[in-house]
Amino acid sequence: MPSGSIEVESKFTAGPGTEARLAALGAALAGSSSFRDLYYDTPDLRLTRADHWLRLRQGAGWELKCPPLPRGGASHGLGAACPEPPAEGAGGSSHVPDAASQEPPAVATTYQELTSPRAVVGRLCGVLGVAPAPGWDQVPGAVAGLGLQEFASFVTRRRSYRLGGLRVDLDQADFGYAVAEVEALVGAQEEVPAAREEVLQLRRALGPDGATRVPGKMSVYLRRHRPRHYQLLLQAGVLAGDPQPPPHDDNAAGPETLAKRGPSKAMELAGGPDGEMGPPSAGGDWARPGPLRSTAPPSAGERVGPARPPPQHSAP
Protein backbone atom coordinates (compact mmCIF):
# COMPACT_ATOMS: atom_id res chain seq x y z
CA MET A 1 0.00 0.00 0.00
CA PRO A 2 1.25 3.56 -0.54
CA SER A 3 3.28 4.96 2.33
CA GLY A 4 1.17 7.18 4.58
CA SER A 5 -2.14 5.81 3.30
CA ILE A 6 -5.12 5.65 5.65
CA GLU A 7 -6.76 2.24 5.72
CA VAL A 8 -10.47 1.96 6.54
CA GLU A 9 -11.61 -1.63 7.01
CA SER A 10 -14.35 -3.80 8.43
CA LYS A 11 -14.44 -7.55 8.99
CA PHE A 12 -17.55 -9.63 8.39
CA THR A 13 -18.63 -13.25 8.26
CA ALA A 14 -18.82 -14.65 4.75
CA GLY A 15 -20.13 -17.92 3.42
CA PRO A 16 -20.59 -20.00 0.27
CA GLY A 17 -22.83 -17.34 -1.31
CA THR A 18 -20.50 -14.39 -0.78
CA GLU A 19 -18.68 -14.66 -4.10
CA ALA A 20 -21.96 -14.92 -5.98
CA ARG A 21 -23.15 -11.73 -4.28
CA LEU A 22 -19.89 -9.99 -5.16
CA ALA A 23 -20.28 -11.00 -8.80
CA ALA A 24 -23.87 -9.76 -8.83
CA LEU A 25 -22.66 -6.39 -7.50
CA GLY A 26 -20.10 -6.15 -10.31
CA ALA A 27 -16.95 -6.98 -8.34
CA ALA A 28 -14.00 -8.43 -10.25
CA LEU A 29 -11.70 -11.16 -8.97
CA ALA A 30 -8.31 -9.51 -8.37
CA GLY A 31 -6.40 -12.68 -7.56
CA SER A 32 -5.92 -15.72 -5.38
CA SER A 33 -2.98 -16.39 -3.10
CA SER A 34 -1.80 -18.35 -0.11
CA PHE A 35 0.79 -17.29 2.44
CA ARG A 36 2.17 -18.20 5.84
CA ASP A 37 2.24 -15.69 8.70
CA LEU A 38 4.58 -16.06 11.66
CA TYR A 39 4.16 -13.93 14.81
CA TYR A 40 6.87 -13.12 17.35
CA ASP A 41 6.98 -11.97 20.98
CA THR A 42 9.16 -12.05 24.06
CA PRO A 43 8.90 -15.15 26.27
CA ASP A 44 6.79 -13.14 28.75
CA LEU A 45 4.60 -11.72 25.95
CA ARG A 46 5.45 -8.06 26.51
CA LEU A 47 4.75 -7.09 22.90
CA THR A 48 1.27 -8.56 22.54
CA ARG A 49 0.34 -7.48 26.08
CA ALA A 50 1.14 -3.96 24.86
CA ASP A 51 -1.00 -4.61 21.74
CA HIS A 52 2.02 -4.77 19.40
CA TRP A 53 1.96 -7.54 16.79
CA LEU A 54 5.20 -8.38 14.98
CA ARG A 55 4.51 -10.46 11.88
CA LEU A 56 6.66 -12.06 9.20
CA ARG A 57 4.59 -12.80 6.10
CA GLN A 58 6.02 -15.31 3.67
CA GLY A 59 7.24 -13.49 0.58
CA ALA A 60 6.29 -10.03 1.91
CA GLY A 61 8.59 -9.40 4.87
CA TRP A 62 8.14 -7.94 8.33
CA GLU A 63 5.33 -5.74 9.61
CA LEU A 64 4.53 -4.37 13.06
CA LYS A 65 0.92 -3.51 13.87
CA CYS A 66 0.56 -1.21 16.85
CA PRO A 67 -1.80 1.47 18.17
CA PRO A 68 -1.10 4.93 16.75
CA LEU A 69 -0.02 7.40 19.42
CA PRO A 70 -0.32 11.18 19.70
CA ARG A 71 2.70 12.88 18.18
CA GLY A 72 5.34 13.30 20.83
CA GLY A 73 4.76 9.85 22.31
CA ALA A 74 2.81 8.67 25.33
CA SER A 75 2.89 5.83 27.77
CA HIS A 76 1.13 2.80 26.42
CA GLY A 77 -0.09 -0.52 27.64
CA LEU A 78 2.24 -1.80 30.36
CA GLY A 79 3.88 1.54 31.02
CA ALA A 80 6.39 1.41 28.17
CA ALA A 81 6.97 4.64 26.30
CA CYS A 82 6.58 4.19 22.55
CA PRO A 83 8.24 6.50 20.05
CA GLU A 84 5.95 8.60 17.92
CA PRO A 85 4.65 7.07 14.69
CA PRO A 86 6.97 7.53 11.70
CA ALA A 87 6.43 10.47 9.41
CA GLU A 88 4.92 9.94 5.98
CA GLY A 89 7.39 8.09 3.80
CA ALA A 90 8.83 6.09 6.71
CA GLY A 91 7.09 2.90 5.72
CA GLY A 92 3.86 3.09 7.69
CA SER A 93 0.16 3.62 7.20
CA SER A 94 -2.62 4.62 9.57
CA HIS A 95 -5.44 2.17 10.17
CA VAL A 96 -8.65 3.83 11.33
CA PRO A 97 -11.94 2.53 12.76
CA ASP A 98 -14.72 1.56 10.41
CA ALA A 99 -17.43 2.35 12.94
CA ALA A 100 -19.62 5.41 12.79
CA SER A 101 -20.71 6.97 16.09
CA GLN A 102 -23.87 4.87 16.22
CA GLU A 103 -21.98 1.62 15.63
CA PRO A 104 -20.95 -0.56 18.60
CA PRO A 105 -17.40 0.42 19.66
CA ALA A 106 -16.28 -3.23 19.54
CA VAL A 107 -16.48 -3.10 15.73
CA ALA A 108 -13.69 -0.53 15.49
CA THR A 109 -10.01 -1.25 15.03
CA THR A 110 -7.21 1.31 14.92
CA TYR A 111 -3.65 0.34 14.07
CA GLN A 112 -0.50 1.92 12.72
CA GLU A 113 1.15 -0.47 10.27
CA LEU A 114 4.95 -0.17 10.21
CA THR A 115 7.01 -1.84 7.49
CA SER A 116 10.35 -0.02 7.24
CA PRO A 117 13.08 -1.77 9.29
CA ARG A 118 14.01 1.45 11.08
CA ALA A 119 10.43 2.14 12.16
CA VAL A 120 9.81 -1.46 13.24
CA VAL A 121 13.04 -1.76 15.25
CA GLY A 122 12.55 1.68 16.81
CA ARG A 123 9.06 0.84 18.03
CA LEU A 124 10.12 -2.58 19.34
CA CYS A 125 12.94 -1.01 21.33
CA GLY A 126 10.59 1.66 22.65
CA VAL A 127 8.07 -0.87 23.90
CA LEU A 128 10.71 -3.12 25.46
CA GLY A 129 12.69 -0.23 26.93
CA VAL A 130 16.05 -1.05 25.34
CA ALA A 131 18.43 0.86 23.11
CA PRO A 132 19.13 -0.48 19.60
CA ALA A 133 22.37 -2.44 19.41
CA PRO A 134 24.82 -2.71 16.50
CA GLY A 135 23.45 -5.00 13.82
CA TRP A 136 19.84 -4.11 14.54
CA ASP A 137 19.41 -1.98 11.43
CA GLN A 138 17.39 -4.87 9.99
CA VAL A 139 14.51 -6.64 11.73
CA PRO A 140 16.06 -10.16 11.88
CA GLY A 141 19.02 -8.81 13.86
CA ALA A 142 16.69 -7.13 16.34
CA VAL A 143 14.53 -10.25 16.62
CA ALA A 144 17.59 -12.33 17.53
CA GLY A 145 19.07 -9.69 19.83
CA LEU A 146 15.82 -9.11 21.71
CA GLY A 147 15.27 -12.84 22.17
CA LEU A 148 11.91 -12.84 20.39
CA GLN A 149 10.27 -16.21 19.80
CA GLU A 150 7.66 -17.40 17.37
CA PHE A 151 4.30 -17.98 19.05
CA ALA A 152 1.96 -18.49 16.10
CA SER A 153 2.23 -19.78 12.55
CA PHE A 154 -0.59 -20.45 10.12
CA VAL A 155 -1.38 -20.46 6.42
CA THR A 156 -4.13 -18.33 4.88
CA ARG A 157 -5.78 -18.99 1.54
CA ARG A 158 -7.09 -15.66 0.17
CA ARG A 159 -9.31 -14.61 -2.71
CA SER A 160 -9.42 -10.86 -3.35
CA TYR A 161 -12.06 -8.85 -5.21
CA ARG A 162 -12.17 -5.23 -6.39
CA LEU A 163 -15.32 -3.15 -6.56
CA GLY A 164 -14.67 0.46 -7.46
CA GLY A 165 -12.19 1.76 -4.90
CA LEU A 166 -12.92 -1.04 -2.43
CA ARG A 167 -11.11 -4.32 -1.89
CA VAL A 168 -12.73 -7.43 -0.42
CA ASP A 169 -10.53 -10.22 0.96
CA LEU A 170 -12.03 -13.65 1.63
CA ASP A 171 -9.70 -15.56 3.95
CA GLN A 172 -9.67 -19.20 4.96
CA ALA A 173 -7.09 -20.08 7.62
CA ASP A 174 -5.65 -23.56 7.91
CA PHE A 175 -6.97 -23.95 11.46
CA GLY A 176 -10.56 -23.93 10.24
CA TYR A 177 -11.64 -20.29 10.48
CA ALA A 178 -12.99 -18.12 7.68
CA VAL A 179 -13.27 -14.34 7.84
CA ALA A 180 -13.78 -11.61 5.25
CA GLU A 181 -12.83 -7.95 5.13
CA VAL A 182 -13.86 -4.85 3.18
CA GLU A 183 -11.09 -2.27 2.83
CA ALA A 184 -10.61 1.21 1.41
CA LEU A 185 -7.41 3.25 1.10
CA VAL A 186 -7.53 7.05 1.15
CA GLY A 187 -4.87 9.71 1.14
CA ALA A 188 -6.23 12.28 3.59
CA GLN A 189 -8.19 12.31 6.84
CA GLU A 190 -11.04 14.31 5.33
CA GLU A 191 -11.71 11.42 2.94
CA VAL A 192 -12.28 8.95 5.77
CA PRO A 193 -16.03 9.58 6.45
CA ALA A 194 -17.02 8.94 2.84
CA ALA A 195 -14.76 5.89 2.64
CA ARG A 196 -16.18 4.55 5.91
CA GLU A 197 -19.71 4.84 4.57
CA GLU A 198 -18.73 2.99 1.39
CA VAL A 199 -17.07 0.23 3.39
CA LEU A 200 -20.02 -0.21 5.73
CA GLN A 201 -22.52 -0.14 2.88
CA LEU A 202 -20.73 -2.96 1.07
CA ARG A 203 -20.22 -4.87 4.29
CA ARG A 204 -23.94 -4.80 5.00
CA ALA A 205 -24.66 -5.98 1.46
CA LEU A 206 -22.32 -8.95 1.86
CA GLY A 207 -22.83 -9.83 5.52
CA PRO A 208 -26.35 -9.30 6.88
CA ASP A 209 -25.28 -8.80 10.49
CA GLY A 210 -23.33 -5.64 9.76
CA ALA A 211 -23.24 -4.26 13.33
CA THR A 212 -21.69 -7.36 14.94
CA ARG A 213 -18.00 -7.46 15.73
CA VAL A 214 -16.26 -10.32 13.95
CA PRO A 215 -13.03 -11.58 15.54
CA GLY A 216 -9.86 -11.63 13.51
CA LYS A 217 -7.80 -14.70 12.70
CA MET A 218 -5.29 -14.12 15.48
CA SER A 219 -7.96 -13.82 18.18
CA VAL A 220 -9.45 -17.14 17.12
CA TYR A 221 -6.05 -18.81 16.73
CA LEU A 222 -4.99 -17.82 20.25
CA ARG A 223 -8.25 -18.91 21.82
CA ARG A 224 -8.07 -22.33 20.16
CA HIS A 225 -4.35 -23.08 20.27
CA ARG A 226 -2.85 -20.86 22.98
CA PRO A 227 -5.69 -20.42 25.50
CA ARG A 228 -3.43 -19.20 28.29
CA HIS A 229 -1.98 -16.49 26.03
CA TYR A 230 -5.53 -15.57 25.00
CA GLN A 231 -6.68 -15.29 28.62
CA LEU A 232 -3.68 -13.13 29.54
CA LEU A 233 -4.55 -10.71 26.74
CA LEU A 234 -8.16 -10.59 27.91
CA GLN A 235 -6.98 -9.77 31.44
CA ALA A 236 -4.55 -7.15 30.13
CA GLY A 237 -7.37 -5.46 28.22
CA VAL A 238 -5.83 -6.08 24.80
CA LEU A 239 -8.54 -8.42 23.50
CA ALA A 240 -12.30 -8.34 23.81
CA GLY A 241 -13.96 -11.69 24.43
CA ASP A 242 -15.53 -13.13 21.32
CA PRO A 243 -19.35 -12.89 21.38
CA GLN A 244 -19.65 -16.59 20.57
CA PRO A 245 -17.27 -19.36 19.51
CA PRO A 246 -16.73 -19.19 15.74
CA PRO A 247 -17.64 -22.37 13.87
CA HIS A 248 -14.88 -24.88 13.24
CA ASP A 249 -14.44 -26.22 9.72
CA ASP A 250 -14.12 -29.99 10.00
CA ASN A 251 -12.67 -30.08 6.49
CA ALA A 252 -9.60 -28.15 7.64
CA ALA A 253 -6.57 -29.93 9.02
CA GLY A 254 -6.17 -30.10 12.78
CA PRO A 255 -3.30 -28.36 14.58
CA GLU A 256 0.10 -29.96 14.89
CA THR A 257 2.78 -29.25 17.46
CA LEU A 258 5.21 -26.62 16.19
CA ALA A 259 8.86 -27.02 17.10
CA LYS A 260 10.25 -23.63 18.03
CA ARG A 261 12.09 -22.04 15.13
CA GLY A 262 14.55 -19.20 15.33
CA PRO A 263 15.06 -16.21 13.03
CA SER A 264 17.12 -18.29 10.55
CA LYS A 265 14.11 -20.48 9.81
CA ALA A 266 11.94 -17.39 9.59
CA MET A 267 14.26 -15.97 6.96
CA GLU A 268 13.99 -19.20 4.99
CA LEU A 269 10.21 -18.87 5.01
CA ALA A 270 10.41 -15.23 3.99
CA GLY A 271 12.56 -16.05 1.00
CA GLY A 272 10.36 -18.72 -0.53
CA PRO A 273 7.11 -20.67 -0.29
CA ASP A 274 6.62 -23.16 2.52
CA GLY A 275 3.79 -25.50 1.72
CA GLU A 276 2.31 -22.98 -0.73
CA MET A 277 -1.02 -23.95 -2.24
CA GLY A 278 -2.51 -23.12 -5.56
CA PRO A 279 -5.75 -21.11 -5.83
CA PRO A 280 -9.11 -22.87 -5.77
CA SER A 281 -10.37 -24.16 -9.07
CA ALA A 282 -12.43 -21.80 -11.21
CA GLY A 283 -15.85 -21.37 -9.72
CA GLY A 284 -14.71 -23.15 -6.55
CA ASP A 285 -16.08 -22.32 -3.13
CA TRP A 286 -13.59 -20.21 -1.17
CA ALA A 287 -14.97 -21.58 2.10
CA ARG A 288 -14.07 -25.19 1.23
CA PRO A 289 -10.32 -25.25 0.64
CA GLY A 290 -8.19 -28.31 0.12
CA PRO A 291 -6.21 -29.75 3.03
CA LEU A 292 -3.95 -27.22 4.68
CA ARG A 293 -1.24 -27.72 7.22
CA SER A 294 -1.70 -26.11 10.61
CA THR A 295 0.84 -25.54 13.35
CA ALA A 296 0.33 -24.49 16.95
CA PRO A 297 3.29 -23.92 19.30
CA PRO A 298 3.15 -25.01 22.93
CA SER A 299 2.27 -22.38 25.50
CA ALA A 300 5.13 -20.62 27.26
CA GLY A 301 5.28 -19.15 30.74
CA GLU A 302 3.79 -15.69 30.91
CA ARG A 303 3.11 -12.94 33.42
CA VAL A 304 -0.03 -10.90 33.60
CA GLY A 305 0.39 -7.16 33.15
CA PRO A 306 -1.74 -4.40 34.69
CA ALA A 307 -5.30 -4.28 33.45
CA ARG A 308 -6.28 -1.62 30.92
CA PRO A 309 -9.64 -0.15 29.93
CA PRO A 310 -11.88 -2.36 27.76
CA PRO A 311 -10.43 -2.66 24.24
CA GLN A 312 -11.99 -1.30 21.08
CA HIS A 313 -10.95 -4.24 18.93
CA SER A 314 -9.85 -7.83 18.73
CA ALA A 315 -6.40 -8.88 17.58
CA PRO A 316 -5.36 -8.23 13.97
N, C-alpha and C positions, 0 to 999 in steps of 0.2 A: 504494500500500500504506500502511497506517497508520504514522505516524511512530513509530520505535522498535521496529518489529516485527522479529522474528528470522526469517530466511528459511532454510529447509532445502531443498536441491535436489539433484537428481542427473540428469545427462544420460545419454541412451541412444540407440542406433541404432534407428530405426523403419523401417517399410517399408509396402508397400501393404496389408498385413493389420492394421496397428496400429489403425486406426479401427474395424474390425470387432471386434477384441478389446476395445476400450474399450466399444463398444455392448453386447457380451455381458456385460461386468462391471457394466453399469448406469450408465456415465458419460453425461452429457448435454453436447451441444455448447453451449458458452458464447458462441461468436462466431467470426467470421473477420475478419481485418484484413490490411492491408499497410502497411508503413512503411519509410522510408529512415533509416538511421543514418549519421552522419558522425562521424569520430574525429579528434581534434586532438592535436598534440604540438609541441615545439620542433624547429627544424631538426636539432639533434643528438640528438633522441629522448630527452631527459632524463626526461620523464614516464613513457613506457612502459618505459624501462630501470629505473625505480624502481617498476614495476608499478602505475602510476597511469593510468587509462583515462578520458579525458574524451570524453564522447559527447553529441552533439546528436541527439535522435530527433524526426523530423518529427511535429509536432502535440503532442508531449509535453514538449519542452524539454530542458534540460541535466541531465546526471548525471555524477558522478565516482565510478568504482569504484576502491577502493584498499584495501590491507590494513589491518585494524583494528590499532591499536597499544595497548599498555598505557597506562592513564590516567597523564598526566604527560608523555607523549611519549617517543620514543626515536629513535635514529638508524636510518635505513632505507635499504636499497638502496645508493645511491651515496654515502652519507655525509650526505645531507640530513636535517635534523631536521624531522619532520612534527609539526604541532600535534595535540593529543589529539582523538579523535573527538568530534563534537558531542554535547551532552547530549540526552536524549529530548525531542522536540519541535522539534529544530533541523533537521529535514528529512532525517534519515538512518535507515538500518536496518542491522542486523547480518546478515551472510550467513555461515552456519556450515557446516562440512563435513557431507557426507552419509554419510561412511564410519565404520562401527563399527571397533573396534580390530583386528578380524581382516581388515578390508578392505584392499586395497593402498592405500598413502598417495597414489598418483597420482590416485585417484578424487576426493579431497577438494578442495574449493575454499572459501576463506574471504575474503570481501570486505565492507567497509563501503560502503554505497551512499549517497552524499551528493547531495541535490537542492536544498537551499536555497542561494540565491546566496552568502550570507555564508559558509556552510560550504565550498562549492566553491572560492570565491576564496581563502579562508584556507588551505585545504590546498594549492592550487596554489602560492601564494606561499611556503608552508613548504617544499615540495619544491624549488622553484627558488631559494630563498634570497633573496627580494626582499621589500620592504615594499609593501603595497598603496598604489596611487597614487589621487589624486582621480579619480572617475569609474569606479572599479572596484567599485562597490557591486552591479553586475549583471555576470553572466558575460561577455556580449559585449564590454564595455569592457575586462575583464581579458584576454580572448583577444587583442584587438587590441593592448593595451599590452604584453603579454608576447611578442608576435610569434609566437603559435601558428599552425600551418598544418595544414590538412586532410591526412591521410595515407591515409584509407580512406573509402569511401562505397559502400554497397550496400543493396539493397532486400530485405526479408524478407516472405514471405507466411506468415501464421500462422493456424492453426486451434487453438482452445483448448477444452478439455473440463474439466468439473468432476465429481469423484467424491467425495462426502462433503466433507471439508475439504481435499482435494487438488486441485491444478490440473495439467493436462497440456498443454503447448504443443508443437505439431508445426510446426516451422519449415522452410521451403524458401527458401534464399538464392538470389539471382539469379546467383551465380557457380557454381551447380551443386552445392551441398552441402546435405544435409538432416540435421537433428539434432532430437532431441526431449528434453523435460525434464519431470520430475515435481517439483512444488514444494509445500511446506507453509509456512504462516505461523503463528507462535505468538507469544504475548505475554510469555513468561517463559522463562528459561534452563532451569528444571526441566521444562519441557514438551518440550524438544528431543529427549531419547532416544526417547520414544514417537512423536514426529513423524518422526524419522529411520527408525524401524522401519517405519512406514506407507509412507514414501516408497520405501524399498528394497524392500518387499514388492510394491508396485505396479510398480516398475521391473522387477523380475524377472519379473513376470507379462507385461509388455509387451515386454521385450527379453531374450531368453534368456541373453545373456552379461552378466549383471548385475555381475560383478566387474571388467570391463574399462573402463579410462578411455576416454571418448569426447571427442575434442577439440571445443572450441567453434568457433563460426563465425569469430571473429577469428583464431584460430590457423591455421585452414585458409586464410583469405583471405590472411594475410601470407605463408604458405609458397608459395602459388600466384602471388600478384601482387606481393609485395614480398619476395623471397627474401633480400635482404641484410638488411633490417630483421628478418626472422625469425631469421636466423643470429645477428645481434647480440644478440637477446633470449635465444637459447639460450646464448650465451657468457656473458651477464650473469647467467644463472641464473633468469631470469623465466619462461621457457617450458620445458616438458619436451618432448622430441622425440616426435612422434606415433608410436604403435606400428607403424602401417602407413599408406600413403597412402590417404585416404578416396576412395571411388569418385567419378568425375566424371559428372554427368548430362549426356549429350550433347543432351538436349532443351532445356537452359538456354542462354541467350545467352552468347556469349563476352565476355571483358572488352574494354572500350574505354579509350582513353587519356583520363584526366580532367584537364582544364585546372584549374590551381590556382584555388580560389575563396576569397575572403576572408570575414570575418565578416558582411558585408552580404548576401552570397549565402546564407550559413547562416541568417540571420534570415528571408530569403524562404522558405527551405525549412521553417523552423519554423512559419511562419505559415500554410502551406497545402500541399496535396498537390503532389508533384512526381512525375508518372508513376504516380499511385496506381492500383492494380488492384482490380477487384472480387473477391469471394470465389469459390472454385471452385463449379461448379454442384452442385446437391443430389446427394449420393451420389458426387461426384467423388473422385478419388484425390488426396490432398494431396501425394503425392510426384511428381505429374506436372502441374506448373503450366503455364499459358500462358507465352508468351515474356515474359521480363523483361529490363530493361536493366541492364547491369553496367558499373561504372566502376572503373578501377584507376589510381591516380596513379603517375607515374614515381618511381623511388627517388631519395632525396636523400642528400647526404653525411652520414655518421654517424661517431661515435667510440664505441669499445668501452669500457664501464665496467668496474670491477673485478668479478671473478667472485664469485658468491654461492653458498651451499649449494644443492643440488638442490631445485627447486621442488616444491610440493605440488599444483600445478594447471597447467592450460593457460590461455590467455587467456580473458577473458569471452566 
